[in-house]
């Protein structure tokens, strides 16, 4: 059995590739925060060479969320 999660099955409403606006809606935050996180390398993001717009891959974002979730002490 694979440890890979089929995000398409469990989260069909979340597109596999998101833009800044879509990710901001998913995270319940604003686009400026998402862009700042992407620019600072906090959240995994991609840009085409010479491009200005970020794209975010669903599986990378969900993995990032799992790795960085808050755990009270």
Backbone as XML, in Angstrom:
<?xml version="1.0"?>
<chain id="A" units="angstrom">
  <residue number="1" name="UNK">
    <atom name="N" x="0.846" y="-1.192" z="0.000"/>
    <atom name="CA" x="0.000" y="0.000" z="0.000"/>
    <atom name="C" x="0.886" y="1.250" z="0.000"/>
  </residue>
  <residue number="2" name="UNK">
    <atom name="N" x="0.521" y="2.203" z="-0.785"/>
    <atom name="CA" x="1.312" y="3.418" z="-0.931"/>
    <atom name="C" x="0.950" y="4.431" z="0.158"/>
  </residue>
  <residue number="3" name="UNK">
    <atom name="N" x="1.959" y="5.211" z="0.579"/>
    <atom name="CA" x="1.721" y="6.270" z="1.557"/>
    <atom name="C" x="1.207" y="7.542" z="0.899"/>
  </residue>
  <residue number="4" name="UNK">
    <atom name="N" x="1.142" y="7.544" z="-0.423"/>
    <atom name="CA" x="0.687" y="8.731" z="-1.151"/>
    <atom name="C" x="-0.817" y="8.916" z="-0.937"/>
  </residue>
  <residue number="5" name="UNK">
    <atom name="N" x="-1.213" y="10.143" z="-0.721"/>
    <atom name="CA" x="-2.631" y="10.474" z="-0.542"/>
    <atom name="C" x="-3.189" y="10.915" z="-1.883"/>
  </residue>
  <residue number="6" name="UNK">
    <atom name="N" x="-4.348" y="10.378" z="-2.232"/>
    <atom name="CA" x="-5.004" y="10.779" z="-3.477"/>
    <atom name="C" x="-5.861" y="12.012" z="-3.180"/>
  </residue>
  <residue number="7" name="UNK">
    <atom name="N" x="-5.238" y="13.185" z="-3.257"/>
    <atom name="CA" x="-5.935" y="14.423" z="-2.927"/>
    <atom name="C" x="-7.115" y="14.679" z="-3.859"/>
  </residue>
  <residue number="8" name="UNK">
    <atom name="N" x="-7.015" y="14.229" z="-5.112"/>
    <atom name="CA" x="-8.121" y="14.395" z="-6.046"/>
    <atom name="C" x="-9.368" y="13.672" z="-5.588"/>
  </residue>
  <residue number="9" name="UNK">
    <atom name="N" x="-9.180" y="12.532" z="-4.930"/>
    <atom name="CA" x="-10.314" y="11.765" z="-4.417"/>
    <atom name="C" x="-10.890" y="12.417" z="-3.168"/>
  </residue>
  <residue number="10" name="UNK">
    <atom name="N" x="-10.020" y="12.868" z="-2.279"/>
    <atom name="CA" x="-10.478" y="13.392" z="-1.000"/>
    <atom name="C" x="-10.837" y="14.868" z="-1.047"/>
  </residue>
  <residue number="11" name="UNK">
    <atom name="N" x="-10.245" y="15.599" z="-1.977"/>
    <atom name="CA" x="-10.506" y="17.035" z="-2.097"/>
    <atom name="C" x="-10.790" y="17.399" z="-3.553"/>
  </residue>
  <residue number="12" name="UNK">
    <atom name="N" x="-11.890" y="16.896" z="-4.105"/>
    <atom name="CA" x="-12.151" y="17.131" z="-5.537"/>
    <atom name="C" x="-12.413" y="18.598" z="-5.882"/>
  </residue>
  <residue number="13" name="UNK">
    <atom name="N" x="-12.799" y="19.408" z="-4.904"/>
    <atom name="CA" x="-13.080" y="20.820" z="-5.173"/>
    <atom name="C" x="-11.821" y="21.677" z="-5.201"/>
  </residue>
  <residue number="14" name="UNK">
    <atom name="N" x="-10.686" y="21.102" z="-4.796"/>
    <atom name="CA" x="-9.420" y="21.836" z="-4.795"/>
    <atom name="C" x="-8.662" y="21.473" z="-6.067"/>
  </residue>
  <residue number="15" name="UNK">
    <atom name="N" x="-8.417" y="22.449" z="-6.942"/>
    <atom name="CA" x="-7.738" y="22.146" z="-8.205"/>
    <atom name="C" x="-6.287" y="21.701" z="-7.967"/>
  </residue>
  <residue number="16" name="UNK">
    <atom name="N" x="-5.748" y="20.850" z="-8.844"/>
    <atom name="CA" x="-4.376" y="20.371" z="-8.673"/>
    <atom name="C" x="-3.331" y="21.472" z="-8.803"/>
  </residue>
  <residue number="17" name="UNK">
    <atom name="N" x="-3.635" y="22.524" z="-9.566"/>
    <atom name="CA" x="-2.743" y="23.678" z="-9.708"/>
    <atom name="C" x="-3.572" y="24.919" z="-9.386"/>
  </residue>
  <residue number="18" name="UNK">
    <atom name="N" x="-3.073" y="25.711" z="-8.436"/>
    <atom name="CA" x="-3.814" y="26.891" z="-7.995"/>
    <atom name="C" x="-3.016" y="28.157" z="-8.240"/>
  </residue>
  <residue number="19" name="UNK">
    <atom name="N" x="-3.747" y="29.250" z="-8.419"/>
    <atom name="CA" x="-3.094" y="30.553" z="-8.470"/>
    <atom name="C" x="-3.182" y="31.174" z="-7.071"/>
  </residue>
  <residue number="20" name="UNK">
    <atom name="N" x="-2.664" y="32.370" z="-6.928"/>
    <atom name="CA" x="-2.602" y="33.018" z="-5.621"/>
    <atom name="C" x="-3.992" y="33.229" z="-5.026"/>
  </residue>
  <residue number="21" name="UNK">
    <atom name="N" x="-4.934" y="33.634" z="-5.838"/>
    <atom name="CA" x="-6.291" y="33.890" z="-5.351"/>
    <atom name="C" x="-6.940" y="32.608" z="-4.833"/>
  </residue>
  <residue number="22" name="UNK">
    <atom name="N" x="-6.799" y="31.523" z="-5.578"/>
    <atom name="CA" x="-7.399" y="30.256" z="-5.167"/>
    <atom name="C" x="-6.796" y="29.754" z="-3.857"/>
  </residue>
  <residue number="23" name="UNK">
    <atom name="N" x="-5.484" y="29.874" z="-3.727"/>
    <atom name="CA" x="-4.847" y="29.411" z="-2.498"/>
    <atom name="C" x="-5.238" y="30.293" z="-1.320"/>
  </residue>
  <residue number="24" name="UNK">
    <atom name="N" x="-5.340" y="31.589" z="-1.542"/>
    <atom name="CA" x="-5.765" y="32.491" z="-0.472"/>
    <atom name="C" x="-7.164" y="32.113" z="0.022"/>
  </residue>
  <residue number="25" name="UNK">
    <atom name="N" x="-8.051" y="31.778" z="-0.891"/>
    <atom name="CA" x="-9.404" y="31.357" z="-0.502"/>
    <atom name="C" x="-9.350" y="30.050" z="0.281"/>
  </residue>
  <residue number="26" name="UNK">
    <atom name="N" x="-8.528" y="29.113" z="-0.167"/>
    <atom name="CA" x="-8.403" y="27.829" z="0.513"/>
    <atom name="C" x="-7.886" y="28.008" z="1.936"/>
  </residue>
  <residue number="27" name="UNK">
    <atom name="N" x="-6.930" y="28.909" z="2.113"/>
    <atom name="CA" x="-6.321" y="29.133" z="3.429"/>
    <atom name="C" x="-7.047" y="30.188" z="4.259"/>
  </residue>
  <residue number="28" name="UNK">
    <atom name="N" x="-8.106" y="30.749" z="3.714"/>
    <atom name="CA" x="-8.884" y="31.796" z="4.393"/>
    <atom name="C" x="-8.000" y="32.968" z="4.797"/>
  </residue>
  <residue number="29" name="UNK">
    <atom name="N" x="-7.210" y="33.434" z="3.849"/>
    <atom name="CA" x="-6.354" y="34.589" z="4.059"/>
    <atom name="C" x="-6.415" y="35.462" z="2.816"/>
  </residue>
  <residue number="30" name="UNK">
    <atom name="N" x="-5.579" y="36.484" z="2.742"/>
    <atom name="CA" x="-5.618" y="37.333" z="1.552"/>
    <atom name="C" x="-4.441" y="37.037" z="0.624"/>
  </residue>
  <residue number="31" name="UNK">
    <atom name="N" x="-4.544" y="37.513" z="-0.584"/>
    <atom name="CA" x="-3.550" y="37.234" z="-1.614"/>
    <atom name="C" x="-2.179" y="37.811" z="-1.276"/>
  </residue>
  <residue number="32" name="UNK">
    <atom name="N" x="-2.138" y="38.948" z="-0.603"/>
    <atom name="CA" x="-0.855" y="39.557" z="-0.253"/>
    <atom name="C" x="-0.063" y="38.662" z="0.696"/>
  </residue>
  <residue number="33" name="UNK">
    <atom name="N" x="-0.740" y="38.039" z="1.638"/>
    <atom name="CA" x="-0.073" y="37.117" z="2.569"/>
    <atom name="C" x="0.480" y="35.924" z="1.801"/>
  </residue>
  <residue number="34" name="UNK">
    <atom name="N" x="-0.314" y="35.350" z="0.912"/>
    <atom name="CA" x="0.130" y="34.194" z="0.132"/>
    <atom name="C" x="1.345" y="34.564" z="-0.720"/>
  </residue>
  <residue number="35" name="UNK">
    <atom name="N" x="1.304" y="35.723" z="-1.375"/>
    <atom name="CA" x="2.447" y="36.157" z="-2.191"/>
    <atom name="C" x="3.694" y="36.363" z="-1.333"/>
  </residue>
  <residue number="36" name="UNK">
    <atom name="N" x="3.529" y="36.956" z="-0.166"/>
    <atom name="CA" x="4.676" y="37.166" z="0.727"/>
    <atom name="C" x="5.255" y="35.829" z="1.174"/>
  </residue>
  <residue number="37" name="UNK">
    <atom name="N" x="4.406" y="34.879" z="1.544"/>
    <atom name="CA" x="4.878" y="33.547" z="1.932"/>
    <atom name="C" x="5.626" y="32.879" z="0.781"/>
  </residue>
  <residue number="38" name="UNK">
    <atom name="N" x="5.097" y="32.999" z="-0.428"/>
    <atom name="CA" x="5.748" y="32.392" z="-1.591"/>
    <atom name="C" x="7.087" y="33.069" z="-1.874"/>
  </residue>
  <residue number="39" name="UNK">
    <atom name="N" x="7.097" y="34.382" z="-1.837"/>
    <atom name="CA" x="8.320" y="35.148" z="-2.099"/>
    <atom name="C" x="9.420" y="34.818" z="-1.080"/>
  </residue>
  <residue number="40" name="UNK">
    <atom name="N" x="9.021" y="34.616" z="0.183"/>
    <atom name="CA" x="9.968" y="34.334" z="1.256"/>
    <atom name="C" x="10.308" y="32.847" z="1.380"/>
  </residue>
  <residue number="41" name="UNK">
    <atom name="N" x="9.694" y="32.025" z="0.549"/>
    <atom name="CA" x="9.979" y="30.595" z="0.585"/>
    <atom name="C" x="9.307" y="29.855" z="1.727"/>
  </residue>
  <residue number="42" name="UNK">
    <atom name="N" x="8.311" y="30.474" z="2.337"/>
    <atom name="CA" x="7.605" y="29.841" z="3.449"/>
    <atom name="C" x="6.706" y="28.719" z="2.942"/>
  </residue>
  <residue number="43" name="UNK">
    <atom name="N" x="6.035" y="28.964" z="1.836"/>
    <atom name="CA" x="5.121" y="27.982" z="1.251"/>
    <atom name="C" x="5.664" y="27.584" z="-0.126"/>
  </residue>
  <residue number="44" name="UNK">
    <atom name="N" x="5.545" y="26.308" z="-0.508"/>
    <atom name="CA" x="6.072" y="25.898" z="-1.814"/>
    <atom name="C" x="5.311" y="26.560" z="-2.965"/>
  </residue>
  <residue number="45" name="UNK">
    <atom name="N" x="6.061" y="27.153" z="-3.870"/>
    <atom name="CA" x="5.460" y="27.865" z="-5.001"/>
    <atom name="C" x="6.355" y="27.713" z="-6.221"/>
  </residue>
  <residue number="46" name="UNK">
    <atom name="N" x="5.761" y="27.960" z="-7.379"/>
    <atom name="CA" x="6.488" y="27.856" z="-8.645"/>
    <atom name="C" x="6.217" y="29.099" z="-9.487"/>
  </residue>
  <residue number="47" name="UNK">
    <atom name="N" x="7.204" y="29.450" z="-10.282"/>
    <atom name="CA" x="7.082" y="30.544" z="-11.260"/>
    <atom name="C" x="7.741" y="30.087" z="-12.545"/>
  </residue>
  <residue number="48" name="UNK">
    <atom name="N" x="7.168" y="30.507" z="-13.654"/>
    <atom name="CA" x="7.842" y="30.287" z="-14.922"/>
    <atom name="C" x="9.035" y="31.226" z="-14.991"/>
  </residue>
  <residue number="49" name="UNK">
    <atom name="N" x="10.123" y="30.838" z="-15.674"/>
    <atom name="CA" x="11.276" y="31.733" z="-15.786"/>
    <atom name="C" x="10.859" y="33.091" z="-16.342"/>
  </residue>
  <residue number="50" name="UNK">
    <atom name="N" x="11.214" y="34.137" z="-15.631"/>
    <atom name="CA" x="10.860" y="35.485" z="-16.044"/>
    <atom name="C" x="9.426" y="35.868" z="-15.725"/>
  </residue>
  <residue number="51" name="UNK">
    <atom name="N" x="8.676" y="34.936" z="-15.148"/>
    <atom name="CA" x="7.272" y="35.201" z="-14.849"/>
    <atom name="C" x="7.097" y="35.904" z="-13.519"/>
  </residue>
  <residue number="52" name="UNK">
    <atom name="N" x="5.938" y="36.493" z="-13.348"/>
    <atom name="CA" x="5.639" y="37.212" z="-12.112"/>
    <atom name="C" x="4.642" y="36.466" z="-11.246"/>
  </residue>
  <residue number="53" name="UNK">
    <atom name="N" x="3.794" y="35.657" z="-11.869"/>
    <atom name="CA" x="2.722" y="34.993" z="-11.127"/>
    <atom name="C" x="3.196" y="33.675" z="-10.540"/>
  </residue>
  <residue number="54" name="UNK">
    <atom name="N" x="2.755" y="33.428" z="-9.309"/>
    <atom name="CA" x="3.041" y="32.169" z="-8.639"/>
    <atom name="C" x="1.970" y="31.145" z="-8.974"/>
  </residue>
  <residue number="55" name="UNK">
    <atom name="N" x="2.364" y="29.888" z="-9.019"/>
    <atom name="CA" x="1.415" y="28.781" z="-9.060"/>
    <atom name="C" x="1.763" y="27.846" z="-7.910"/>
  </residue>
  <residue number="56" name="UNK">
    <atom name="N" x="0.757" y="27.151" z="-7.431"/>
    <atom name="CA" x="0.904" y="26.284" z="-6.270"/>
    <atom name="C" x="0.306" y="24.921" z="-6.606"/>
  </residue>
  <residue number="57" name="UNK">
    <atom name="N" x="1.040" y="23.872" z="-6.285"/>
    <atom name="CA" x="0.579" y="22.511" z="-6.542"/>
    <atom name="C" x="-0.126" y="21.976" z="-5.303"/>
  </residue>
  <residue number="58" name="UNK">
    <atom name="N" x="-1.308" y="21.441" z="-5.519"/>
    <atom name="CA" x="-2.150" y="20.964" z="-4.418"/>
    <atom name="C" x="-1.396" y="20.011" z="-3.495"/>
  </residue>
  <residue number="59" name="UNK">
    <atom name="N" x="-0.726" y="19.015" z="-4.053"/>
    <atom name="CA" x="-0.066" y="18.032" z="-3.196"/>
    <atom name="C" x="1.071" y="18.662" z="-2.381"/>
  </residue>
  <residue number="60" name="UNK">
    <atom name="N" x="1.755" y="19.646" z="-2.929"/>
    <atom name="CA" x="2.822" y="20.317" z="-2.179"/>
    <atom name="C" x="2.251" y="21.189" z="-1.058"/>
  </residue>
  <residue number="61" name="UNK">
    <atom name="N" x="1.164" y="21.871" z="-1.338"/>
    <atom name="CA" x="0.539" y="22.729" z="-0.329"/>
    <atom name="C" x="0.000" y="21.879" z="0.816"/>
  </residue>
  <residue number="62" name="UNK">
    <atom name="N" x="-0.676" y="20.780" z="0.497"/>
    <atom name="CA" x="-1.222" y="19.928" z="1.550"/>
    <atom name="C" x="-0.102" y="19.295" z="2.372"/>
  </residue>
  <residue number="63" name="UNK">
    <atom name="N" x="0.975" y="18.892" z="1.724"/>
    <atom name="CA" x="2.112" y="18.332" z="2.456"/>
    <atom name="C" x="2.716" y="19.396" z="3.377"/>
  </residue>
  <residue number="64" name="UNK">
    <atom name="N" x="2.844" y="20.620" z="2.881"/>
    <atom name="CA" x="3.348" y="21.732" z="3.687"/>
    <atom name="C" x="2.454" y="21.974" z="4.898"/>
  </residue>
  <residue number="65" name="UNK">
    <atom name="N" x="1.136" y="21.919" z="4.686"/>
    <atom name="CA" x="0.201" y="22.114" z="5.793"/>
    <atom name="C" x="0.374" y="21.029" z="6.851"/>
  </residue>
  <residue number="66" name="UNK">
    <atom name="N" x="0.536" y="19.788" z="6.415"/>
    <atom name="CA" x="0.726" y="18.688" z="7.362"/>
    <atom name="C" x="2.034" y="18.837" z="8.145"/>
  </residue>
  <residue number="67" name="UNK">
    <atom name="N" x="3.094" y="19.222" z="7.464"/>
    <atom name="CA" x="4.388" y="19.355" z="8.102"/>
    <atom name="C" x="4.473" y="20.546" z="9.053"/>
  </residue>
  <residue number="68" name="UNK">
    <atom name="N" x="3.643" y="21.559" z="8.825"/>
    <atom name="CA" x="3.725" y="22.797" z="9.599"/>
    <atom name="C" x="2.490" y="23.067" z="10.450"/>
  </residue>
  <residue number="69" name="UNK">
    <atom name="N" x="1.727" y="22.037" z="10.711"/>
    <atom name="CA" x="0.517" y="22.259" z="11.516"/>
    <atom name="C" x="0.882" y="22.578" z="12.957"/>
  </residue>
  <residue number="70" name="UNK">
    <atom name="N" x="0.030" y="23.328" z="13.576"/>
    <atom name="CA" x="0.226" y="23.735" z="14.968"/>
    <atom name="C" x="-0.071" y="22.553" z="15.865"/>
  </residue>
  <residue number="71" name="UNK">
    <atom name="N" x="0.850" y="22.285" z="16.782"/>
    <atom name="CA" x="0.648" y="21.232" z="17.761"/>
    <atom name="C" x="0.837" y="21.829" z="19.151"/>
  </residue>
  <residue number="72" name="UNK">
    <atom name="N" x="-0.260" y="21.991" z="19.893"/>
    <atom name="CA" x="-0.144" y="22.584" z="21.224"/>
    <atom name="C" x="0.715" y="21.706" z="22.140"/>
  </residue>
  <residue number="73" name="UNK">
    <atom name="N" x="1.409" y="22.365" z="23.025"/>
    <atom name="CA" x="2.285" y="21.632" z="23.945"/>
    <atom name="C" x="1.574" y="21.179" z="25.184"/>
  </residue>
</chain>
